[in-house]
Amino acid sequence: MRYIYDLMNYLVNSMEQIGAVLADVYTPLLIAGCITLLIKQYRQSASWRCTLLSVLACAGAYVFMLLDEALSIWPSFGADYSTHTAIAVALVCIIVCMLPAWPLPRRLHTAWRWLTVGSLVAYMVLMKLMHYHTFLDMVTTVLVMLPWLLLTWRRGLVQSKA
Protein backbone atom coordinates (compact mmCIF):
# COMPACT_ATOMS: atom_id res chain seq x y z
CA MET A 1 0.00 0.00 0.00
CA ARG A 2 2.88 2.35 0.78
CA TYR A 3 4.24 1.87 -2.78
CA ILE A 4 0.92 2.90 -4.31
CA TYR A 5 0.85 6.00 -2.13
CA ASP A 6 4.45 6.89 -3.13
CA LEU A 7 3.64 6.30 -6.81
CA MET A 8 0.57 8.53 -6.62
CA ASN A 9 2.59 11.21 -4.83
CA TYR A 10 5.28 11.00 -7.52
CA LEU A 11 2.70 11.29 -10.31
CA VAL A 12 1.03 14.30 -8.69
CA ASN A 13 4.39 16.05 -8.23
CA SER A 14 5.35 15.27 -11.83
CA MET A 15 2.06 16.70 -13.13
CA GLU A 16 2.57 19.86 -11.07
CA GLN A 17 6.06 20.27 -12.53
CA ILE A 18 4.76 19.76 -16.08
CA GLY A 19 1.99 22.28 -15.40
CA ALA A 20 4.49 24.81 -14.09
CA VAL A 21 6.67 24.40 -17.19
CA LEU A 22 3.65 24.78 -19.49
CA ALA A 23 2.57 27.92 -17.62
CA ASP A 24 6.08 29.35 -17.88
CA VAL A 25 6.40 28.59 -21.61
CA TYR A 26 2.97 29.84 -22.72
CA THR A 27 3.66 33.59 -22.75
CA PRO A 28 7.04 33.30 -24.52
CA LEU A 29 5.34 31.18 -27.20
CA LEU A 30 2.70 33.88 -27.67
CA ILE A 31 5.45 36.51 -27.91
CA ALA A 32 7.22 34.41 -30.55
CA GLY A 33 3.94 34.18 -32.49
CA CYS A 34 3.45 37.93 -32.29
CA ILE A 35 7.01 38.63 -33.44
CA THR A 36 6.56 36.22 -36.35
CA LEU A 37 3.38 38.02 -37.39
CA LEU A 38 5.05 41.43 -36.99
CA ILE A 39 7.88 40.28 -39.26
CA LYS A 40 5.27 39.19 -41.79
CA GLN A 41 3.59 42.61 -41.49
CA TYR A 42 6.99 44.29 -41.93
CA ARG A 43 7.34 42.59 -45.27
CA GLN A 44 3.95 44.00 -46.20
CA SER A 45 4.94 47.54 -45.09
CA ALA A 46 2.36 47.77 -42.29
CA SER A 47 4.91 47.05 -39.59
CA TRP A 48 5.10 50.34 -37.71
CA ARG A 49 1.33 50.54 -37.15
CA CYS A 50 1.03 46.92 -36.01
CA THR A 51 4.07 47.26 -33.78
CA LEU A 52 2.65 50.39 -32.17
CA LEU A 53 -0.74 48.74 -31.66
CA SER A 54 0.96 45.69 -30.13
CA VAL A 55 2.97 47.83 -27.72
CA LEU A 56 -0.17 49.77 -26.73
CA ALA A 57 -2.10 46.52 -26.19
CA CYS A 58 0.58 45.11 -23.88
CA ALA A 59 1.14 48.46 -22.15
CA GLY A 60 -2.52 48.46 -21.13
CA ALA A 61 -1.91 45.33 -19.04
CA TYR A 62 0.73 47.16 -17.02
CA VAL A 63 -1.24 50.40 -16.79
CA PHE A 64 -4.14 48.48 -15.24
CA MET A 65 -1.69 46.72 -12.92
CA LEU A 66 -0.35 50.09 -11.72
CA LEU A 67 -3.89 51.42 -11.29
CA ASP A 68 -4.78 48.38 -9.23
CA GLU A 69 -1.70 48.81 -7.05
CA ALA A 70 -2.44 52.51 -6.53
CA LEU A 71 -6.19 52.19 -5.95
CA SER A 72 -6.48 48.60 -4.61
CA ILE A 73 -9.36 47.88 -6.98
CA TRP A 74 -9.18 44.08 -7.03
CA PRO A 75 -8.45 43.66 -3.30
CA SER A 76 -11.57 45.74 -2.59
CA PHE A 77 -13.71 42.79 -3.77
CA GLY A 78 -11.41 40.00 -2.60
CA ALA A 79 -9.65 39.36 -5.88
CA ASP A 80 -6.22 39.86 -7.42
CA TYR A 81 -5.38 41.54 -10.73
CA SER A 82 -3.83 38.89 -12.98
CA THR A 83 -0.98 40.36 -14.98
CA HIS A 84 -0.39 36.89 -16.45
CA THR A 85 -3.93 36.90 -17.82
CA ALA A 86 -3.77 40.51 -19.01
CA ILE A 87 -0.59 39.95 -21.03
CA ALA A 88 -1.87 36.64 -22.41
CA VAL A 89 -5.15 38.25 -23.49
CA ALA A 90 -3.28 41.12 -25.14
CA LEU A 91 -0.96 38.75 -27.01
CA VAL A 92 -3.83 36.50 -28.11
CA CYS A 93 -5.74 39.54 -29.40
CA ILE A 94 -2.65 40.68 -31.29
CA ILE A 95 -2.30 37.26 -32.92
CA VAL A 96 -6.00 37.08 -33.78
CA CYS A 97 -5.95 40.58 -35.30
CA MET A 98 -2.78 40.02 -37.31
CA LEU A 99 -3.52 36.52 -38.60
CA PRO A 100 -4.81 37.79 -41.96
CA ALA A 101 -1.17 38.61 -42.77
CA TRP A 102 -0.63 34.89 -43.40
CA PRO A 103 -1.53 33.72 -46.89
CA LEU A 104 -3.83 30.93 -45.72
CA PRO A 105 -7.32 29.85 -46.77
CA ARG A 106 -10.11 31.49 -44.75
CA ARG A 107 -10.97 28.20 -42.98
CA LEU A 108 -7.42 27.92 -41.66
CA HIS A 109 -7.53 31.51 -40.39
CA THR A 110 -10.68 30.64 -38.47
CA ALA A 111 -9.12 27.43 -37.14
CA TRP A 112 -5.98 29.29 -35.99
CA ARG A 113 -8.09 31.94 -34.29
CA TRP A 114 -10.10 29.34 -32.40
CA LEU A 115 -6.93 27.43 -31.52
CA THR A 116 -5.33 30.61 -30.18
CA VAL A 117 -8.39 31.55 -28.11
CA GLY A 118 -8.69 27.94 -26.93
CA SER A 119 -5.07 28.00 -25.79
CA LEU A 120 -5.88 31.08 -23.70
CA VAL A 121 -8.79 29.29 -22.04
CA ALA A 122 -6.56 26.25 -21.39
CA TYR A 123 -3.91 28.56 -19.90
CA MET A 124 -6.49 30.10 -17.58
CA VAL A 125 -7.62 26.64 -16.44
CA LEU A 126 -3.98 25.70 -15.86
CA MET A 127 -3.41 28.85 -13.79
CA LYS A 128 -6.45 27.92 -11.70
CA LEU A 129 -5.24 24.33 -11.24
CA MET A 130 -1.77 25.58 -10.28
CA HIS A 131 -3.39 27.99 -7.77
CA TYR A 132 -1.80 31.03 -9.44
CA HIS A 133 -5.13 32.85 -9.73
CA THR A 134 -8.83 32.26 -9.19
CA PHE A 135 -11.36 32.39 -12.02
CA LEU A 136 -12.65 35.64 -10.50
CA ASP A 137 -9.16 37.17 -10.83
CA MET A 138 -8.84 36.09 -14.44
CA VAL A 139 -12.37 36.87 -15.63
CA THR A 140 -12.35 40.36 -14.13
CA THR A 141 -8.94 41.02 -15.66
CA VAL A 142 -10.23 39.92 -19.07
CA LEU A 143 -13.33 42.12 -18.67
CA VAL A 144 -11.11 45.12 -17.99
CA MET A 145 -8.62 44.34 -20.77
CA LEU A 146 -11.06 43.59 -23.61
CA PRO A 147 -12.49 47.12 -23.99
CA TRP A 148 -8.94 48.50 -24.04
CA LEU A 149 -7.86 45.97 -26.66
CA LEU A 150 -10.95 46.51 -28.79
CA LEU A 151 -10.50 50.28 -28.67
CA THR A 152 -6.79 50.09 -29.45
CA TRP A 153 -7.00 47.63 -32.33
CA ARG A 154 -10.27 48.81 -33.81
CA ARG A 155 -9.12 52.42 -34.00
CA GLY A 156 -5.70 51.41 -35.30
CA LEU A 157 -7.03 49.06 -37.96
CA VAL A 158 -9.72 51.47 -39.11
CA GLN A 159 -7.15 54.26 -39.42
CA SER A 160 -4.73 51.99 -41.27
CA LYS A 161 -7.41 51.19 -43.89
CA ALA A 162 -8.34 54.84 -44.38
Secondary structure, DSSP 8 states (H G I E B T S, - for coil): -HHHHHHHHHHHHHHHHHHHHHHHHHHHHHHHHHHHHHHHHHHTT-HHHHHHHHHHHHHHHHHHHHHHHHH-TTGGGT----HHHHHHHHHHHHHHHHGGGS---HHHHHHHHHHHHHHHHHHHHHHHHTTS--HHHHHHHHHHHHHHHHHHHHHHHHHHH-
